[in-house]
Every structure is written in C-alpha cells, then in structure tokens.
Amino acid sequence: MHSSNWKRLVLIGFIAILLVAIPVALYLVKQTTNTASHATPATNLTFTPPSSNPAPITANVGDTVPLTLNIDPGTNLVTSVKVYIQYDPTKLSASSTSFTVNNSAFPVTVDGPTYSPGSISFSVSIGADYTKAIQSPTSVGTLTFTALAATNPNTPTQVSVTTQSQVLSAGPNDQYPENVLLSRPIAYIAVNGPAQPSLTPTGVPGPTATPIPGQPTNTPTPTLEATPTSTPAATPVAIATPTTAVVAVIANPTDTPVPPLPSATIAATGSTDITFGAGAILTVLSVIGGVIFFVL
C-alpha cells in the first residue's frame, strides 16, 4: 500500500517537472533564434571633403564639385551597397558620367547608375566571393557635379543620401535583407556668382585750336585763338544683379530591389549549443518517465 502511494507520488512529480521543463526549453530555443536573426547596424556612409552648414564647400558658377562617397563598415561585413543621392537641380547639374565606382572594392555593378533631374541612384556589390567583404573604411566611388547658379547667402545647397539607401552584410548575425546602414551623409555646397566686370573711365578729347585768319593789321603774323579743352568725363560702371533661382521640388526615385545575394557561409554557434542542450534535457526526462512507467 505504501509502495503504491510512493510510486504514484513519484510519477506525479515527474509529470510536473516535465510540464515545466518543456515550455522552458521551447522558450530558450525561441530566444536564441530571435537573437541570431537580428543584425546590428554599424555601417556609416560619409562624403569627402567634409562640410557643414556653417562651413560649406565653396565653388563658383561653372566650377566642377567632386564628392567622394566613403563607407565605414564598423563591425559589419559589407557585401553590397545601394545608394540614392538627392540634390537641387537648379543649383547643381550631373551628367551621365557623374558617378565613377571604385571597381577594386566593388567589382560588380548590380544596377545603374541612373540619372534624373535632382537624383542619382546605383547599386554595387563585392560579387560572390564573401572573403572580399568590406571590413575597413573604403571608397564606394566619386560623384562630380557642375555648379549652375549662385546660392543664397548663408544657405548652401545640399547633396544627401536618402532613406531608401541600403547596405547588406554577411556577418554571423546579419540576415538578408536586413539593412545595416547606421548613418547617411549630407554635403553642403555654397555657390558664388560669376565675377562682376569693372569698367575704366576714359577721357573725352576736346577740339583742337585752329588759327583764325585776321584782318590786315600792322603785324605780319596772324593771331591764334585758343579753344579750351573739356575735362575727362567718367563713364558709369555697369553692375550685374544676380537673380535667385526657384528651387524645384525633387521627387525621390522609385526604389529598385537588389537581387538577393548568396547566404553567408559564416554562422553563429550559440543557437546550436542551446538547442542541443534543450533537446538533451527533454530526451533524458522522457527516458526517466518511460522507466518509471514500466516500473509502475
């Protein structure tokens, strides 16, 4: 009688432990999966030369303005970069050759460059060899603009990387298509108007004195009547007044998807260890439960 009650208590205790252990094991597996599926954005894009609103890049109308786009991956392993550039087409212009990619770092051009008034877009990649992933600060390429019109004082025009831009990584915790781009740059450019022409005043010559034949007099030499010359008059200087161009509203280009890249061969090991541990716990508990069941 006592033996039977003891066996029942053991069986009830085992079932209670099993009911608690299963949800705990499932929770650990889920948490590990969630942690492994989220990338950590650590990549920054920057422009060279650096600029700010108080200290912009300066240029005159007609000058070319080069900007180098750089990438700093931080802790990420960058495999592809998709960039959308926005600018004011009334102040700057871009041609079909305005962007030059750094082919040594990004040998594959996935899309573009695509040019439209006020925007440039392109997508570049390291290719299929993930051992060439970008792990240190590198140049993506160079943008070249031409200054069209003068900007307002203390209001430089801007060249910016938009929110549509995307950077992909092959890090252990980075999953496609998670964007690991942390910050986007803005370049400030102040455009000065053309130089004003200056005019030098010139003198106006006056008439020269001419001899006037005199009446017959006692003197044999005719007399000359001198006519005074006029003083030089200054010609007014013409000054050109610059006009202010109306800023056009810029439409963002349609986002074009980047073809998916092969999955990274680097994998995290933490989730495998925890999953194996949870499975081992459940297996041991099941074996103990089966032994008790046969004993009873």
Backbone as CSV, one residue per row, in Angstrom:
resi,resn,N_x,N_y,N_z,CA_x,CA_y,CA_z,C_x,C_y,C_z
1,MET,0.831,-1.199,0.000,0.000,0.000,0.000,0.864,1.247,0.000
2,HIS,1.804,1.273,0.926,2.708,2.421,0.985,3.569,2.502,-0.266
3,SER,3.997,1.356,-0.795,4.819,1.334,-2.001,4.058,1.888,-3.187
4,SER,2.763,1.544,-3.289,1.942,2.030,-4.403,1.758,3.543,-4.331
5,ASN,1.524,4.068,-3.111,1.366,5.520,-2.959,2.662,6.253,-3.317
6,TRP,3.779,5.663,-2.927,5.070,6.290,-3.207,5.327,6.367,-4.708
7,LYS,4.953,5.278,-5.417,5.135,5.263,-6.867,4.255,6.305,-7.549
8,ARG,3.007,6.461,-7.017,2.127,7.475,-7.589,2.700,8.879,-7.404
9,LEU,3.261,9.137,-6.227,3.837,10.442,-5.954,5.024,10.730,-6.869
10,VAL,5.859,9.695,-7.098,6.998,9.866,-7.984,6.540,10.173,-9.401
11,LEU,5.511,9.455,-9.880,5.006,9.671,-11.232,4.413,11.068,-11.383
12,ILE,3.652,11.497,-10.368,3.052,12.840,-10.415,4.147,13.915,-10.428
13,GLY,5.192,13.728,-9.607,6.293,14.684,-9.588,7.016,14.762,-10.916
14,PHE,7.230,13.600,-11.533,7.912,13.590,-12.821,7.091,14.317,-13.881
15,ILE,5.780,14.070,-13.885,4.907,14.756,-14.861,4.950,16.261,-14.644
16,ALA,4.957,16.677,-13.376,5.017,18.117,-13.081,6.321,18.727,-13.590
17,ILE,7.437,18.027,-13.364,8.729,18.521,-13.848,8.737,18.602,-15.372
18,LEU,8.152,17.593,-16.020,8.117,17.572,-17.478,7.295,18.731,-18.033
19,LEU,6.169,19.020,-17.374,5.314,20.119,-17.820,6.014,21.471,-17.687
20,VAL,6.890,21.597,-16.714,7.643,22.842,-16.538,8.840,22.894,-17.483
21,ALA,9.515,21.767,-17.692,10.738,21.743,-18.481,10.485,21.991,-19.962
22,ILE,9.384,21.487,-20.498,9.112,21.639,-21.931,8.928,23.111,-22.320
23,PRO,8.057,23.880,-21.624,7.940,25.298,-22.005,9.243,26.075,-21.850
24,VAL,10.007,25.756,-20.793,11.277,26.461,-20.588,12.231,26.183,-21.739
25,ALA,12.322,24.933,-22.175,13.220,24.581,-23.275,12.797,25.263,-24.574
26,LEU,11.485,25.284,-24.836,10.988,25.944,-26.042,11.257,27.442,-26.012
27,TYR,11.134,28.049,-24.837,11.389,29.485,-24.696,12.854,29.818,-24.993
28,LEU,13.773,28.981,-24.479,15.194,29.211,-24.722,15.534,29.106,-26.204
29,VAL,14.946,28.127,-26.868,15.199,27.958,-28.295,14.688,29.160,-29.084
30,LYS,13.497,29.650,-28.722,12.907,30.794,-29.418,13.741,32.048,-29.227
31,GLN,14.188,32.277,-27.982,15.003,33.461,-27.708,16.312,33.437,-28.479
32,THR,16.920,32.274,-28.573,18.178,32.141,-29.306,17.971,32.406,-30.791
33,THR,16.864,31.930,-31.341,16.552,32.146,-32.747,16.342,33.620,-33.038
34,ASN,15.603,34.305,-32.151,15.353,35.729,-32.346,16.633,36.541,-32.282
35,THR,17.519,36.199,-31.362,18.778,36.924,-31.223,19.655,36.756,-32.452
36,ALA,19.674,35.565,-33.007,20.527,35.288,-34.158,20.002,35.911,-35.438
37,SER,18.680,36.275,-35.506,18.089,36.762,-36.733,18.154,38.271,-36.872
38,HIS,18.636,38.995,-35.878,18.682,40.450,-35.940,20.110,40.936,-36.131
39,ALA,20.310,41.729,-37.201,21.624,42.302,-37.472,21.816,43.560,-36.636
40,THR,23.057,43.920,-36.417,23.396,45.138,-35.680,23.895,46.178,-36.663
41,PRO,23.107,47.247,-36.957,23.576,48.285,-37.879,24.809,48.993,-37.326
42,ALA,25.894,48.976,-38.077,27.137,49.618,-37.641,27.866,50.306,-38.784
43,THR,27.246,50.371,-39.981,27.898,50.920,-41.162,27.526,52.382,-41.357
44,ASN,28.541,53.219,-41.631,28.335,54.650,-41.847,28.825,55.045,-43.234
45,LEU,28.041,55.889,-43.924,28.453,56.487,-45.184,28.860,57.943,-44.926
46,THR,29.900,58.409,-45.595,30.366,59.787,-45.428,30.776,60.368,-46.774
47,PHE,30.820,61.703,-46.836,31.317,62.416,-48.011,32.682,63.021,-47.702
48,THR,33.562,63.040,-48.718,34.837,63.740,-48.647,34.911,64.696,-49.840
49,PRO,35.250,65.988,-49.642,35.668,66.597,-48.375,34.486,66.805,-47.429
50,PRO,34.755,66.812,-46.123,33.673,67.040,-45.161,33.168,68.479,-45.245
51,SER,31.916,68.690,-44.863,31.335,70.030,-44.895,30.192,70.102,-43.895
52,SER,29.750,71.317,-43.626,28.619,71.554,-42.729,27.934,72.832,-43.176
53,ASN,26.796,73.128,-42.592,26.084,74.347,-42.957,26.910,75.603,-42.653
54,PRO,27.587,75.685,-41.479,28.432,76.860,-41.232,29.715,76.867,-42.049
55,ALA,30.212,75.704,-42.457,31.470,75.616,-43.201,31.268,74.763,-44.459
56,PRO,30.594,75.320,-45.471,30.310,74.527,-46.667,31.495,74.466,-47.626
57,ILE,31.377,73.581,-48.608,32.302,73.565,-49.739,31.960,74.768,-50.625
58,THR,32.949,75.514,-51.079,32.692,76.699,-51.893,33.089,76.454,-53.337
59,ALA,32.305,77.035,-54.252,32.580,76.923,-55.688,31.965,78.116,-56.389
60,ASN,32.456,78.418,-57.584,31.880,79.463,-58.430,31.019,78.837,-59.508
61,VAL,30.135,79.639,-60.067,29.290,79.147,-61.156,30.177,78.652,-62.294
62,GLY,29.918,77.427,-62.753,30.712,76.814,-63.809,31.782,75.869,-63.309
63,ASP,32.088,75.917,-62.003,33.106,75.019,-61.443,32.576,73.598,-61.313
64,THR,33.476,72.610,-61.334,33.114,71.229,-61.017,33.311,71.004,-59.518
65,VAL,32.412,70.209,-58.930,32.452,69.951,-57.492,32.514,68.433,-57.288
66,PRO,33.688,67.856,-56.996,33.788,66.405,-56.769,33.472,66.050,-55.312
67,LEU,32.763,64.947,-55.133,32.457,64.412,-53.807,32.764,62.912,-53.810
68,THR,33.570,62.463,-52.857,33.870,61.034,-52.726,32.956,60.430,-51.671
69,LEU,32.259,59.353,-52.032,31.389,58.644,-51.094,32.183,57.511,-50.458
70,ASN,32.294,57.532,-49.122,33.061,56.524,-48.389,32.142,55.667,-47.532
71,ILE,32.593,54.451,-47.221,31.839,53.543,-46.365,32.735,53.017,-45.253
72,ASP,32.236,53.064,-44.023,32.928,52.513,-42.855,32.040,51.412,-42.276
73,PRO,32.409,50.125,-42.448,31.514,49.024,-42.063,31.383,48.810,-40.567
74,GLY,32.285,49.369,-39.752,32.230,49.104,-38.318,32.442,47.625,-38.044
75,THR,31.446,46.987,-37.402,31.520,45.555,-37.108,30.863,44.692,-38.179
76,ASN,30.290,45.317,-39.202,29.625,44.560,-40.260,30.627,44.075,-41.316
77,LEU,30.204,43.100,-42.107,30.973,42.602,-43.253,30.170,42.954,-44.499
78,VAL,30.424,44.125,-45.077,29.590,44.682,-46.143,29.811,43.921,-47.446
79,THR,28.692,43.517,-48.072,28.748,42.800,-49.342,28.141,43.596,-50.492
80,SER,27.179,44.473,-50.225,26.569,45.268,-51.287,26.079,46.595,-50.726
81,VAL,26.039,47.598,-51.614,25.619,48.949,-51.242,24.653,49.466,-52.309
82,LYS,23.478,49.905,-51.864,22.507,50.535,-52.761,22.301,51.961,-52.270
83,VAL,22.573,52.950,-53.147,22.588,54.354,-52.725,21.666,55.186,-53.614
84,TYR,20.917,56.077,-52.964,20.110,57.080,-53.652,20.625,58.458,-53.232
85,ILE,21.051,59.262,-54.227,21.565,60.609,-53.998,20.495,61.620,-54.428
86,GLN,20.302,62.654,-53.607,19.348,63.715,-53.920,20.058,65.067,-53.884
87,TYR,19.763,65.955,-54.876,20.378,67.278,-54.930,19.421,68.249,-55.610
88,ASP,19.753,69.550,-55.558,18.922,70.600,-56.152,19.367,70.820,-57.600
89,PRO,18.544,70.459,-58.596,18.975,70.586,-59.996,19.027,72.023,-60.498
90,THR,18.520,72.997,-59.716,18.637,74.396,-60.130,19.983,74.984,-59.724
91,LYS,20.693,74.316,-58.820,21.994,74.794,-58.361,23.152,73.933,-58.874
92,LEU,22.893,72.633,-59.053,23.934,71.701,-59.486,23.408,70.860,-60.645
93,SER,24.328,70.407,-61.482,23.951,69.502,-62.576,24.851,68.280,-62.561
94,ALA,24.306,67.159,-63.066,25.052,65.906,-63.158,24.888,65.351,-64.568
95,SER,25.945,64.754,-65.082,25.906,64.165,-66.420,25.845,62.645,-66.315
96,SER,25.843,61.983,-67.465,25.769,60.522,-67.487,27.041,59.857,-66.996
97,THR,28.082,60.657,-66.764,29.342,60.110,-66.255,29.702,60.715,-64.898
98,SER,28.694,61.231,-64.190,28.978,61.920,-62.925,29.428,60.983,-61.812
99,PHE,29.050,59.703,-61.878,29.456,58.774,-60.829,30.460,57.774,-61.385
100,THR,31.572,57.631,-60.654,32.608,56.652,-61.001,32.785,55.707,-59.830
101,VAL,32.499,54.411,-60.028,32.560,53.435,-58.953,34.000,53.014,-58.679
102,ASN,34.286,52.661,-57.436,35.581,52.102,-57.056,35.553,50.601,-57.376
103,ASN,35.995,50.248,-58.571,35.893,48.864,-59.033,36.780,47.896,-58.253
104,SER,37.827,48.383,-57.638,38.688,47.484,-56.875,37.980,46.950,-55.630
105,ALA,37.090,47.744,-55.050,36.347,47.299,-53.867,34.999,46.705,-54.233
106,PHE,34.349,47.260,-55.258,33.030,46.793,-55.688,33.080,46.490,-57.188
107,PRO,33.554,45.300,-57.563,33.738,44.979,-58.981,32.446,44.718,-59.740
108,VAL,31.333,44.507,-59.038,30.066,44.181,-59.703,29.102,45.350,-59.537
109,THR,28.612,45.887,-60.658,27.564,46.910,-60.635,26.224,46.218,-60.851
110,VAL,25.412,46.181,-59.819,24.133,45.468,-59.874,23.086,46.275,-60.628
111,ASP,23.075,47.589,-60.410,22.056,48.432,-61.043,22.605,49.849,-61.210
112,GLY,22.246,50.496,-62.345,22.602,51.888,-62.578,24.040,52.059,-63.059
113,PRO,24.570,53.270,-62.876,23.937,54.449,-62.271,22.770,54.976,-63.123
114,THR,21.714,55.429,-62.418,20.538,56.001,-63.054,20.478,57.480,-62.705
115,TYR,20.341,58.335,-63.739,20.341,59.783,-63.539,18.981,60.356,-63.904
116,SER,18.495,61.261,-63.096,17.307,62.050,-63.390,17.503,63.399,-62.724
117,PRO,16.787,64.439,-63.164,16.995,65.760,-62.561,16.797,65.735,-61.045
118,GLY,17.867,65.968,-60.311,17.793,66.013,-58.856,18.111,64.714,-58.160
119,SER,18.440,63.642,-58.896,18.710,62.371,-58.219,19.662,61.494,-59.028
120,ILE,20.418,60.679,-58.295,21.301,59.668,-58.871,21.151,58.415,-58.012
121,SER,21.029,57.247,-58.628,20.922,56.004,-57.873,21.809,54.940,-58.502
122,PHE,22.333,54.057,-57.656,23.177,52.967,-58.143,23.258,51.891,-57.075
123,SER,23.635,50.689,-57.498,23.798,49.556,-56.585,25.034,48.782,-57.006
124,VAL,25.962,48.579,-56.054,27.215,47.873,-56.342,27.418,46.753,-55.325
125,SER,28.250,45.779,-55.694,28.449,44.598,-54.858,29.883,44.100,-54.964
126,ILE,30.285,43.296,-53.951,31.610,42.682,-53.977,31.616,41.434,-54.848
127,GLY,30.431,40.943,-55.254,30.347,39.713,-56.028,30.072,38.508,-55.147
128,ALA,30.355,37.301,-55.667,30.022,36.064,-54.959,31.078,35.642,-53.951
129,ASP,32.246,36.252,-53.985,33.329,35.868,-53.076,33.203,36.639,-51.762
130,TYR,32.638,35.980,-50.735,32.387,36.654,-49.462,33.663,36.905,-48.660
131,THR,34.777,36.316,-49.086,36.034,36.605,-48.399,36.509,38.029,-48.704
132,LYS,35.910,38.670,-49.722,36.269,40.035,-50.084,35.304,41.063,-49.489
133,ALA,34.533,40.675,-48.486,33.607,41.599,-47.832,34.359,42.799,-47.264
134,ILE,33.747,43.967,-47.327,34.374,45.201,-46.855,34.404,45.192,-45.330
135,GLN,35.611,45.246,-44.750,35.773,45.200,-43.299,36.490,46.425,-42.744
136,SER,36.871,47.382,-43.608,37.558,48.594,-43.170,37.075,49.758,-44.031
137,PRO,37.303,51.019,-43.593,36.844,52.178,-44.376,37.341,52.133,-45.812
138,THR,36.423,52.298,-46.750,36.721,52.153,-48.178,35.918,53.169,-48.974
139,SER,36.441,53.565,-50.113,35.718,54.444,-51.021,34.731,53.631,-51.856
140,VAL,33.491,54.126,-51.954,32.493,53.491,-52.821,32.633,54.018,-54.243
141,GLY,32.861,55.318,-54.378,33.011,55.936,-55.691,33.042,57.443,-55.564
142,THR,33.093,58.139,-56.702,33.183,59.595,-56.727,32.051,60.181,-57.553
143,LEU,31.408,61.212,-56.998,30.369,61.968,-57.687,30.960,63.302,-58.129
144,THR,30.626,63.743,-59.350,31.117,65.024,-59.861,29.936,65.855,-60.345
145,PHE,29.750,67.027,-59.737,28.681,67.948,-60.103,29.281,69.194,-60.756
146,THR,28.427,69.953,-61.470,28.797,71.252,-62.014,27.900,72.309,-61.393
147,ALA,28.506,73.389,-60.880,27.737,74.466,-60.254,27.010,75.268,-61.321
148,LEU,25.687,75.422,-61.167,24.867,76.103,-62.177,24.530,77.536,-61.809
149,ALA,24.131,77.754,-60.546,23.649,79.067,-60.132,24.086,79.349,-58.704
150,ALA,24.170,80.638,-58.387,24.601,81.041,-57.054,23.543,80.699,-56.011
151,THR,23.989,80.304,-54.843,23.082,80.019,-53.731,22.870,81.291,-52.914
152,ASN,21.802,81.306,-52.120,21.539,82.439,-51.249,22.604,82.519,-50.157
153,PRO,22.926,83.706,-49.699,23.904,83.825,-48.611,23.475,83.039,-47.379
154,ASN,24.424,82.337,-46.783,24.198,81.538,-45.570,23.211,80.387,-45.777
155,THR,22.906,80.055,-47.046,22.010,78.920,-47.322,22.617,78.062,-48.422
156,PRO,23.611,77.234,-48.100,24.233,76.383,-49.125,23.267,75.311,-49.609
157,THR,23.459,74.880,-50.836,22.661,73.781,-51.362,23.179,72.458,-50.793
158,GLN,22.328,71.430,-50.790,22.680,70.163,-50.140,22.683,69.011,-51.138
159,VAL,23.610,68.087,-50.917,23.639,66.791,-51.610,23.530,65.732,-50.518
160,SER,22.476,64.901,-50.553,22.213,63.986,-49.441,21.970,62.564,-49.928
161,VAL,22.253,61.607,-49.041,21.921,60.196,-49.257,20.573,59.948,-48.583
162,THR,19.583,59.454,-49.324,18.220,59.344,-48.821,18.006,58.062,-48.004
163,THR,16.822,57.975,-47.393,16.477,56.828,-46.550,16.254,55.554,-47.355
164,GLN,16.135,55.646,-48.667,15.983,54.449,-49.500,17.276,53.653,-49.616
165,SER,18.378,54.255,-49.247,19.681,53.599,-49.377,19.778,52.393,-48.442
166,GLN,20.568,51.413,-48.833,20.645,50.141,-48.102,22.049,49.548,-48.181
167,VAL,22.489,48.964,-47.074,23.771,48.257,-47.016,23.518,46.857,-46.452
168,LEU,24.018,45.831,-47.134,23.854,44.443,-46.691,25.184,43.901,-46.182
169,SER,25.090,42.976,-45.215,26.288,42.442,-44.572,26.215,40.921,-44.488
170,ALA,27.394,40.285,-44.424,27.497,38.823,-44.301,28.023,38.432,-42.935
171,GLY,27.790,39.258,-41.909,28.245,38.939,-40.564,27.503,37.750,-39.984
172,PRO,27.991,37.166,-38.874,27.369,35.978,-38.267,25.906,36.182,-37.895
173,ASN,25.524,37.394,-37.477,24.151,37.657,-37.066,23.379,38.472,-38.085
174,ASP,23.949,38.715,-39.270,23.321,39.551,-40.283,22.586,38.681,-41.285
175,GLN,21.278,38.898,-41.395,20.454,38.087,-42.274,19.921,38.952,-43.420
176,TYR,19.879,38.389,-44.641,19.302,39.077,-45.788,17.800,39.197,-45.581
177,PRO,17.150,40.337,-45.859,17.715,41.572,-46.395,17.776,42.681,-45.335
178,GLU,18.312,42.397,-44.168,18.385,43.403,-43.116,19.387,44.505,-43.476
179,ASN,18.937,45.755,-43.323,19.758,46.917,-43.644,20.639,47.262,-42.448
180,VAL,21.960,47.283,-42.642,22.889,47.572,-41.547,23.437,48.995,-41.632
181,LEU,22.808,49.862,-42.452,23.249,51.250,-42.577,22.833,52.030,-41.335
182,LEU,23.817,52.636,-40.663,23.565,53.364,-39.415,23.365,54.854,-39.644
183,SER,24.175,55.489,-40.493,24.051,56.937,-40.705,24.274,57.280,-42.170
184,ARG,23.601,58.370,-42.614,23.668,58.832,-44.005,24.220,60.258,-44.032
185,PRO,25.074,60.578,-45.020,25.742,61.887,-45.022,24.972,62.952,-45.797
186,ILE,25.334,64.228,-45.538,24.856,65.392,-46.290,26.070,66.272,-46.596
187,ALA,26.201,66.677,-47.843,27.255,67.611,-48.243,26.627,68.988,-48.467
188,TYR,27.284,70.032,-47.964,26.805,71.409,-48.088,27.716,72.157,-49.057
189,ILE,27.112,72.792,-50.091,27.894,73.474,-51.128,27.365,74.888,-51.310
190,ALA,28.247,75.881,-51.144,27.907,77.287,-51.375,28.458,77.694,-52.739
191,VAL,27.562,78.129,-53.624,27.961,78.512,-54.982,27.944,80.035,-55.077
192,ASN,29.093,80.609,-55.453,29.206,82.056,-55.649,28.897,82.408,-57.093
193,GLY,28.357,83.623,-57.302,28.051,84.079,-58.649,29.310,84.410,-59.413
194,PRO,29.196,84.623,-60.739,30.377,84.979,-61.536,30.909,86.343,-61.123
195,ALA,32.200,86.604,-61.388,32.824,87.879,-61.039,32.187,89.016,-61.822
196,GLN,31.997,90.186,-61.158,31.393,91.346,-61.788,32.428,92.091,-62.629
197,PRO,32.100,92.466,-63.905,33.063,93.224,-64.730,33.186,94.662,-64.234
198,SER,34.374,95.242,-64.331,34.597,96.640,-63.957,35.038,97.426,-65.183
199,LEU,34.518,98.653,-65.318,34.823,99.492,-66.464,35.710,100.650,-66.023
200,THR,36.741,100.960,-66.814,37.659,102.065,-66.510,37.198,103.316,-67.246
201,PRO,36.982,104.449,-66.531,36.528,105.682,-67.227,37.603,106.210,-68.187
202,THR,37.166,106.689,-69.341,38.080,107.229,-70.351,37.781,108.698,-70.585
203,GLY,38.801,109.480,-70.930,38.614,110.910,-71.185,38.022,111.162,-72.559
204,VAL,37.265,112.263,-72.672,36.676,112.654,-73.954,37.526,113.789,-74.533
205,PRO,38.182,113.565,-75.661,39.048,114.627,-76.209,38.245,115.831,-76.674
206,GLY,38.781,117.001,-76.437,38.117,118.231,-76.888,38.681,118.711,-78.230
207,PRO,38.053,119.699,-78.807,38.533,120.189,-80.119,39.868,120.906,-79.973
208,THR,40.665,120.836,-81.009,41.984,121.484,-81.016,41.844,122.928,-81.523
209,ALA,42.801,123.747,-81.139,42.762,125.166,-81.556,43.118,125.289,-83.025
210,THR,42.400,126.118,-83.730,42.664,126.361,-85.157,42.969,127.844,-85.365
211,PRO,43.906,128.153,-86.211,44.217,129.584,-86.450,43.094,130.288,-87.195
212,ILE,42.848,131.508,-86.827,41.822,132.337,-87.490,42.529,133.421,-88.285
213,PRO,42.311,133.431,-89.565,42.985,134.488,-90.340,42.484,135.868,-89.873
214,GLY,43.383,136.755,-89.616,42.986,138.104,-89.157,42.865,139.112,-90.318
215,GLN,42.296,140.172,-89.959,42.197,141.265,-90.932,43.608,141.858,-91.140
216,PRO,43.797,142.560,-92.210,45.124,143.170,-92.401,45.440,144.130,-91.258
217,THR,46.495,143.866,-90.615,46.934,144.674,-89.483,48.357,145.117,-89.693
218,ASN,48.802,145.818,-88.688,50.172,146.288,-88.771,51.178,145.171,-88.532
219,THR,50.680,143.999,-87.901,51.605,142.891,-87.613,51.508,141.861,-88.708
220,PRO,52.640,141.296,-89.135,52.606,140.335,-90.228,52.140,138.938,-89.817
221,THR,52.074,138.601,-88.524,51.744,137.229,-88.078,50.284,137.157,-87.644
222,PRO,49.517,136.195,-88.185,48.109,136.061,-87.734,48.049,135.595,-86.279
223,THR,46.996,135.985,-85.655,46.814,135.585,-84.244,46.018,134.289,-84.156
224,LEU,46.311,133.465,-83.132,45.591,132.187,-82.901,44.665,132.331,-81.706
225,GLU,43.481,131.857,-81.879,42.508,131.895,-80.769,42.398,130.484,-80.168
226,ALA,42.833,130.378,-78.928,42.838,129.031,-78.280,41.467,128.684,-77.733
227,THR,41.034,127.470,-78.058,39.740,126.977,-77.527,40.013,126.016,-76.381
228,PRO,39.467,126.262,-75.190,39.761,125.363,-74.045,39.260,123.938,-74.297
229,THR,40.071,122.960,-73.820,39.685,121.540,-73.945,38.796,121.150,-72.771
230,SER,37.901,120.193,-72.995,36.983,119.720,-71.929,37.695,118.710,-71.042
231,THR,37.273,118.653,-69.835,37.843,117.702,-68.864,37.281,116.308,-69.082
232,PRO,38.062,115.268,-68.745,37.562,113.890,-68.969,36.323,113.609,-68.118
233,ALA,35.399,112.945,-68.732,34.166,112.548,-68.006,34.196,111.055,-67.767
234,ALA,33.814,110.647,-66.533,33.817,109.207,-66.172,32.571,108.533,-66.689
235,THR,32.779,107.341,-67.241,31.633,106.537,-67.706,31.118,105.673,-66.564
236,PRO,29.808,105.678,-66.310,29.297,104.871,-65.173,29.597,103.401,-65.361
237,VAL,29.810,102.685,-64.205,30.136,101.251,-64.197,28.847,100.452,-64.228
238,ALA,28.796,99.497,-65.130,27.607,98.624,-65.189,27.764,97.497,-64.199
239,ILE,26.780,97.302,-63.382,26.809,96.241,-62.352,25.684,95.262,-62.628
240,ALA,26.049,93.967,-62.774,25.037,92.922,-62.999,24.452,92.478,-61.674
241,THR,23.158,92.396,-61.618,22.469,91.968,-60.385,22.072,90.516,-60.520
242,PRO,22.634,89.629,-59.626,22.258,88.200,-59.723,20.809,87.995,-59.356
243,THR,20.208,87.059,-60.017,18.823,86.690,-59.694,18.806,85.400,-58.927
244,THR,17.807,85.214,-58.153,17.672,83.997,-57.339,16.826,82.988,-58.080
245,ALA,17.347,81.782,-58.288,16.609,80.729,-58.986,15.606,80.083,-58.062
246,VAL,14.494,79.657,-58.640,13.465,78.984,-57.851,13.846,77.533,-57.683
247,VAL,13.810,77.067,-56.471,14.187,75.679,-56.168,13.063,74.755,-56.582
248,ALA,13.381,73.781,-57.391,12.366,72.834,-57.848,12.134,71.768,-56.817
249,VAL,10.917,71.252,-56.811,10.604,70.137,-55.908,11.154,68.869,-56.496
250,ILE,11.884,68.140,-55.699,12.620,66.958,-56.166,11.869,65.708,-55.769
251,ALA,11.649,64.888,-56.728,10.950,63.639,-56.424,11.948,62.547,-56.222
252,ASN,11.749,61.756,-55.203,12.629,60.613,-54.940,12.386,59.532,-55.970
253,PRO,13.406,58.925,-56.456,13.224,57.837,-57.429,12.583,56.630,-56.804
254,THR,11.985,55.834,-57.704,11.358,54.603,-57.210,12.411,53.627,-56.759
255,ASP,12.179,53.027,-55.607,13.153,52.079,-55.041,13.224,50.848,-55.904
256,THR,14.391,50.479,-56.355,14.599,49.282,-57.155,15.216,48.209,-56.302
257,PRO,14.625,47.014,-56.303,15.143,45.956,-55.422,16.497,45.465,-55.871
258,VAL,17.281,45.033,-54.954,18.595,44.450,-55.236,18.452,42.948,-55.262
259,PRO,18.941,42.278,-56.304,18.836,40.809,-56.332,19.460,40.218,-55.097
260,PRO,18.821,39.182,-54.554,19.354,38.580,-53.325,20.713,37.966,-53.549
261,LEU,21.571,38.136,-52.581,22.914,37.564,-52.637,22.931,36.196,-51.968
262,PRO,23.934,35.398,-52.285,24.025,34.080,-51.617,24.158,34.249,-50.126
263,SER,23.592,33.310,-49.414,23.659,33.372,-47.953,25.090,33.250,-47.479
264,ALA,25.388,33.955,-46.415,26.744,33.925,-45.875,27.082,32.550,-45.334
265,THR,28.315,32.154,-45.513,28.742,30.850,-45.030,29.139,30.881,-43.577
266,ILE,29.193,32.120,-42.995,29.574,32.238,-41.586,28.317,32.097,-40.745
267,ALA,28.304,31.248,-39.780,27.117,31.021,-38.945,27.490,31.094,-37.487
268,ALA,26.521,31.562,-36.656,26.737,31.623,-35.213,26.549,30.241,-34.612
269,THR,27.281,29.901,-33.578,27.226,28.581,-32.952,26.425,28.569,-31.671
270,GLY,26.062,29.769,-31.146,25.375,29.820,-29.856,24.034,29.138,-29.893
271,SER,23.237,29.340,-30.994,21.906,28.768,-31.054,21.962,27.245,-31.129
272,THR,22.961,26.683,-31.833,23.077,25.227,-31.944,23.347,24.594,-30.585
273,ASP,24.223,25.217,-29.787,24.539,24.662,-28.467,23.321,24.658,-27.565
274,ILE,22.565,25.764,-27.553,21.406,25.839,-26.654,20.321,24.874,-27.097
275,THR,20.116,24.749,-28.446,19.100,23.819,-28.951,19.464,22.391,-28.586
276,PHE,20.760,22.033,-28.736,21.200,20.692,-28.395,20.983,20.429,-26.909
277,GLY,21.286,21.443,-26.052,21.096,21.271,-24.606,19.637,21.039,-24.249
278,ALA,18.731,21.831,-24.886,17.303,21.669,-24.599,16.817,20.298,-25.032
279,GLY,17.293,19.840,-26.213,16.886,18.519,-26.691,17.396,17.415,-25.777
280,ALA,18.616,17.594,-25.270,19.159,16.578,-24.373,18.359,16.487,-23.082
281,ILE,17.940,17.638,-22.552,17.132,17.646,-21.312,15.820,16.914,-21.521
282,LEU,15.154,17.214,-22.646,13.865,16.557,-22.921,14.043,15.058,-23.121
283,THR,15.134,14.669,-23.782,15.374,13.238,-24.014,15.587,12.499,-22.697
284,VAL,16.392,13.084,-21.817,16.652,12.440,-20.514,15.371,12.316,-19.718
285,LEU,14.581,13.384,-19.696,13.325,13.349,-18.937,12.375,12.297,-19.500
286,SER,12.333,12.183,-20.835,11.452,11.176,-21.444,11.898,9.766,-21.078
287,VAL,13.216,9.514,-21.079,13.723,8.181,-20.717,13.362,7.851,-19.273
288,ILE,13.561,8.852,-18.360,13.225,8.604,-16.945,11.734,8.311,-16.793
289,GLY,10.898,9.080,-17.532,9.452,8.846,-17.457,9.082,7.467,-17.957
290,GLY,9.743,6.997,-19.038,9.435,5.660,-19.536,9.823,4.586,-18.557
291,VAL,10.976,4.767,-17.873,11.412,3.753,-16.881,10.408,3.686,-15.737
292,ILE,9.995,4.861,-15.240,9.026,4.871,-14.128,7.701,4.246,-14.555
293,PHE,7.291,4.513,-15.804,6.038,3.956,-16.283,6.082,2.433,-16.303
294,PHE,7.201,1.850,-16.755,7.306,0.394,-16.776,7.407,-0.192,-15.374
295,VAL,8.065,0.575,-14.461,8.157,0.059,-13.089,6.802,0.018,-12.439
296,LEU,6.008,1.066,-12.679,4.666,1.077,-12.113,3.768,0.066,-12.772
